[in-house]
Amino acid sequence: MEGVPHSIPRTVEEVFNDFRGRRSGLIKALTTDVDKFYQQCDPEKENLCLYGLPNETWEVNLPVEEVPPELPEPALGINFARDGMQEKDWLSLVAVHSDSWLLAVAFYFGARFAFGKNERKRLFRMINELPTIFEVVTGNVKQPKDQYANHNGSGKSKSSAKVSRQSESENKLVKMSPPPKDEEESGEDEDDEQGATCGACGDSYGTDEFWICCDICERWFHGKCVKITPSKAEHIKQYKCPSCSSKRARV
């Protein structure tokens, strides 16, 4: 419950500043003030919530009594799970719920003051530039890798930026780079590059296109031919082309 009155944000910039202030307070609770926060979340007490305030402070308190509340409420009863989990897991869980609450509050203001499509998009982009509380608490802050590609009008640059992310996670089995040339063929010219063809459409290899390799038959395919995008491919542990998938199904 927020006991100190705060000015109500009405513009995109004001809502973002409100978001940033609340976020800073929550991060303090889960990092530098973690011992104090841990003690206040006594499982013997009633349902408690963690609130981040616009002035970059935090408080653990009971939920508001009015229904519906003036603002969206944070996760209820965070204190009950404290002693049933490892401390780092509990803090991570509170961090995830805090991220969700911050977004809910920000877009509550957006809805209340009738933000249009462009205003909502701008607000989300500003928020998205900041690491999440979960990333900060777990030490998993991810640096944006395709920031410049997003501002570049070239489709080729966007494709290569997305594909480059795969080289940083080689533990995945999905092959997202273009078809490699054999070492013995590396000295030859463009004729060798044109020898690689898509297993679906039969077209030759193009450097400005996204390719993916089947981990079963090891044939290469245009992503568009098998309906796989670079972002989708990042979540595939083992890719099977349509032909290999249908063979396995018949068996």
Salt bridges, closest charged atoms under 4 A:
GLU2 OE2 - ARG22 NH1 2.72
GLU13 OE2 - ARG122 NH1 2.50
ASP18 OD1 - ARG22 NE 2.63
ASP83 OD1 - ARG82 NE 2.83
ASP146 OD2 - ARG165 NH1 3.37
GLU168 OE1 - LYS145 NZ 3.92
GLU193 OE2 - LYS181 NZ 3.89
GLU209 OE1 - HIS222 NE2 3.24
GLU209 OE2 - LYS224 NZ 3.35
GLU234 OE2 - ARG165 NE 2.70
